[in-house]
Each structure stands twice: as structure tokens, then as C-alpha cells.
Amino acid sequence: MLYFDGAVGVAIFCLWIFCLVDVIVSDESVTRHLPKMLWLLVVLLLPLVGSILWLAVGKPRTATYPSRGTSRFPEYDRPGRHVAGNPDDDAEFLRQCRERAEEQRRKGREL
């Protein structure tokens, strides 16, 4: 590694650490051009050049990190999942509730 003095050296070190962490937390299925482990080796062995290459060529273009708007439970976001609605709008549900209540009242009277 080339040695730089002062602020430039600190900036390169911070860039290197950022890229190392970014490679590690990135999803392997969305890294570009090389497998994740090879990107990790490139950034480790060539700190300045590897970091610049990672940011320019290897980093995923889309954010793979959860944003604030998404659910913490990904099974709720899958396509085709039935989303619960207002029970008062579902006539079939209300009919079933009435039938069940009448059945329970009938059984209660029999006892």
C-alpha cells in the first residue's frame, strides 16, 4: 500500500474501511462482475484501487438494505398475499359470524 501523510491517508483509510464493510454486508446475489469473496480479496489486497473498483464496478446499483418503509417481516410483502380488510365490508364473513352466534345461542338454550 502506498503511504500517504495526513488527511489524505486518513481519507483513504476511511474509504478502505467503508468499502470492506460494504462488501461484507452486500448480498452476494447482487454483486456485479465478480463473486463476493473475490471482491473482498481485491479490496483487502489493493486498498485504494480495490476500493475505487468496488465503488465503480462491483457495488450493486440498487440498495439491498431495508428502507424505513418496508416491513420487518418480509413474508408480509410477498406478492399474492391476502391483505385483511374491514370485516364490516365482507358480507360473507358477517353471515358466518351471525350463523355461529345463533348456533352458540341454540346450544346454550339446550343446556
Residue frames relative to the residue before (quaternion, step in Angstrom):
aa qw qx qy qz dx dy dz
M 1.0000 0.0000 0.0000 0.0000 0.00 0.00 0.00
L 0.4515 -0.6576 0.5288 0.2899 3.52 -1.05 0.80
Y 0.3049 -0.7575 0.5490 0.1783 3.54 -1.00 0.80
F 0.0905 -0.7834 0.6148 0.0124 3.52 -0.80 1.06
D 0.3808 -0.7282 0.5261 0.2191 3.55 -1.11 0.70
G 0.8553 0.2554 -0.1507 0.4249 3.51 -1.28 0.47
A 0.8626 -0.1347 0.1135 0.4742 3.48 -1.16 -0.82
V 0.6197 0.5445 -0.3550 0.4399 3.60 1.03 -0.69
G 0.6587 0.5077 -0.3050 0.4640 3.58 0.96 -0.82
V 0.6473 0.5030 -0.3138 0.4791 3.56 1.00 -0.80
A 0.6483 0.5209 -0.3150 0.4572 3.59 0.98 -0.85
I 0.6591 0.4936 -0.3066 0.4774 3.59 0.96 -0.84
F 0.6385 0.5190 -0.3247 0.4664 3.58 0.98 -0.80
C 0.6601 0.4958 -0.3077 0.4731 3.61 0.94 -0.85
L 0.6297 0.5194 -0.3273 0.4760 3.59 1.01 -0.79
W 0.6529 0.5233 -0.3092 0.4520 3.57 0.94 -0.88
I 0.6615 0.4926 -0.2988 0.4801 3.59 0.92 -0.92
F 0.6375 0.5256 -0.3286 0.4576 3.59 0.95 -0.87
C 0.6914 0.4761 -0.2850 0.4626 3.59 0.85 -0.92
L 0.6097 0.5406 -0.3536 0.4594 3.61 1.03 -0.70
V 0.6802 0.4714 -0.2883 0.4817 3.56 0.85 -0.96
D 0.6510 0.5278 -0.3165 0.4443 3.59 0.96 -0.85
V 0.6362 0.5059 -0.3285 0.4810 3.60 1.00 -0.77
I 0.6721 0.5158 -0.3015 0.4373 3.58 0.89 -0.92
V 0.7599 0.3882 -0.2244 0.4706 3.62 0.83 -0.88
S 0.5262 0.6290 -0.4206 0.3880 3.61 1.22 -0.18
D 0.4987 -0.6407 0.5004 0.3006 3.53 -1.14 0.70
E 0.4972 -0.6950 0.4320 0.2882 3.57 -0.77 1.02
S 0.6444 0.5553 -0.3314 0.4081 3.58 1.05 -0.65
V 0.7502 0.3761 -0.2293 0.4931 3.61 1.15 -0.35
T 0.4538 0.6512 -0.4860 0.3657 3.64 1.19 0.11
R 0.3582 -0.7688 0.5010 0.1722 3.53 -1.00 0.84
H 0.8756 0.2109 -0.1720 0.3990 3.53 -1.35 0.65
L 0.8037 0.0677 -0.0347 0.5901 3.64 0.97 -0.68
P 0.5692 -0.5573 0.4542 0.3988 3.59 -1.20 0.36
K 0.6777 -0.5264 0.3438 0.3814 3.53 -1.21 0.57
M 0.6625 0.5147 -0.3170 0.4423 3.61 0.91 -0.85
L 0.6453 0.4968 -0.3313 0.4764 3.60 1.03 -0.68
W 0.6179 0.5238 -0.3468 0.4728 3.59 1.04 -0.70
L 0.6321 0.5291 -0.3343 0.4569 3.56 0.99 -0.77
L 0.6607 0.4937 -0.3044 0.4764 3.60 0.96 -0.82
V 0.6364 0.5233 -0.3358 0.4564 3.61 0.96 -0.82
V 0.6933 0.4620 -0.2877 0.4723 3.59 0.85 -0.91
L 0.6541 0.5117 -0.3215 0.4549 3.61 1.03 -0.71
L 0.7560 0.4144 -0.2208 0.4561 3.59 0.82 -0.99
L 0.7703 0.2027 -0.1193 0.5926 3.60 1.12 -0.60
P 0.2072 -0.8543 0.4538 0.1461 3.60 0.46 1.18
L 0.7487 0.3849 -0.2438 0.4815 3.63 0.65 -0.98
V 0.7104 0.4402 -0.2589 0.4843 3.57 0.75 -1.04
G 0.6589 0.5183 -0.3081 0.4498 3.59 0.94 -0.85
S 0.6441 0.5162 -0.3192 0.4655 3.56 1.03 -0.77
I 0.6638 0.4875 -0.3016 0.4804 3.57 0.94 -0.87
L 0.6421 0.5118 -0.3265 0.4682 3.59 0.98 -0.77
W 0.6320 0.5327 -0.3366 0.4512 3.59 0.95 -0.82
L 0.7000 0.4699 -0.2791 0.4597 3.57 0.83 -0.97
A 0.7295 0.4432 -0.2472 0.4585 3.59 0.97 -0.82
V 0.8268 0.2557 -0.0885 0.4931 3.58 0.89 -0.92
G 0.7975 0.3925 -0.1838 0.4197 3.59 0.80 -0.90
K 0.5911 0.6014 -0.3706 0.3893 3.58 1.08 -0.68
P 0.5178 -0.6357 0.4666 0.3317 3.59 -0.96 0.81
R 0.4845 -0.6887 0.4610 0.2802 3.56 -1.00 0.82
T 0.7337 0.3373 -0.2204 0.5472 3.56 1.06 -0.64
A 0.5417 -0.6118 0.4630 0.3432 3.53 -1.15 0.60
T 0.1973 -0.7883 0.5743 0.0989 3.56 -0.81 1.01
Y 0.5531 0.6030 -0.3934 0.4192 3.55 1.27 0.08
P 0.5345 -0.6325 0.4314 0.3579 3.63 -0.95 0.68
S 0.3029 -0.7389 0.5717 0.1884 3.55 -0.97 0.84
R 0.6941 -0.4909 0.3236 0.4155 3.56 -1.25 0.23
G 0.6701 0.5371 -0.3040 0.4124 3.58 1.08 -0.64
T 0.6426 0.5356 -0.3400 0.4297 3.60 1.12 -0.38
S 0.5789 -0.5939 0.4469 0.3353 3.49 -1.26 0.49
R 0.4864 -0.6366 0.5017 0.3263 3.57 -1.17 0.52
F 0.7001 0.4014 -0.2385 0.5403 3.56 1.31 -0.24
P 0.2671 -0.8210 0.4763 0.1665 3.63 0.00 1.23
E 0.5662 0.5972 -0.4063 0.3970 3.61 1.11 -0.42
Y 0.6166 0.5444 -0.3507 0.4478 3.60 1.19 -0.42
D 0.6989 0.4871 -0.2657 0.4513 3.61 1.17 -0.50
R 0.4644 0.7001 -0.4541 0.2968 3.59 1.20 -0.11
P 0.5519 -0.6250 0.4331 0.3424 3.59 -1.06 0.71
G 0.7870 0.3368 -0.2452 0.4551 3.55 -1.12 0.66
R 0.4887 0.6530 -0.4488 0.3652 3.59 1.22 -0.04
H 0.4450 -0.6876 0.5069 0.2688 3.56 -0.93 0.91
V 0.2151 -0.7670 0.5943 0.1106 3.53 -0.82 1.02
A 0.4540 -0.7016 0.4792 0.2683 3.54 -0.75 1.04
G 0.2055 -0.7784 0.5848 0.0998 3.52 -1.02 0.86
N 0.6993 -0.4056 0.3527 0.4713 3.54 -1.28 -0.31
P 0.4231 -0.7310 0.4617 0.2710 3.65 -0.59 1.03
D 0.6008 0.5742 -0.3664 0.4184 3.61 1.13 -0.51
D 0.6601 0.5078 -0.3073 0.4604 3.59 1.20 -0.43
D 0.6655 0.4894 -0.2958 0.4797 3.60 1.25 -0.27
A 0.3054 -0.7950 0.4999 0.1576 3.57 -0.21 1.31
E 0.6317 0.5395 -0.3340 0.4454 3.61 1.00 -0.78
F 0.6462 0.5150 -0.3144 0.4673 3.58 0.96 -0.86
L 0.6664 0.4953 -0.3032 0.4676 3.60 0.92 -0.89
R 0.6255 0.5323 -0.3366 0.4606 3.61 1.02 -0.77
Q 0.6607 0.5016 -0.3015 0.4702 3.60 0.95 -0.90
C 0.6326 0.5222 -0.3346 0.4638 3.60 1.01 -0.75
R 0.6552 0.5074 -0.3149 0.4627 3.60 0.94 -0.87
E 0.6564 0.5124 -0.3122 0.4573 3.58 0.95 -0.90
R 0.6566 0.5061 -0.3079 0.4669 3.57 0.96 -0.87
A 0.6509 0.5101 -0.3165 0.4647 3.60 0.99 -0.83
E 0.6493 0.5068 -0.3173 0.4700 3.60 0.97 -0.81
E 0.6352 0.5249 -0.3210 0.4669 3.59 1.02 -0.82
Q 0.6649 0.4922 -0.3058 0.4714 3.60 0.95 -0.82
R 0.6346 0.5165 -0.3312 0.4699 3.61 1.02 -0.77
R 0.6456 0.5288 -0.3139 0.4528 3.57 0.99 -0.90
K 0.6663 0.4873 -0.2979 0.4795 3.58 0.96 -0.89
G 0.6369 0.5355 -0.3243 0.4498 3.58 1.06 -0.72
R 0.6590 0.5016 -0.3072 0.4687 3.59 1.04 -0.74
E 0.6347 0.5468 -0.3245 0.4391 3.57 1.11 -0.68
L 0.6398 0.5268 -0.3434 0.4418 3.59 1.05 -0.58
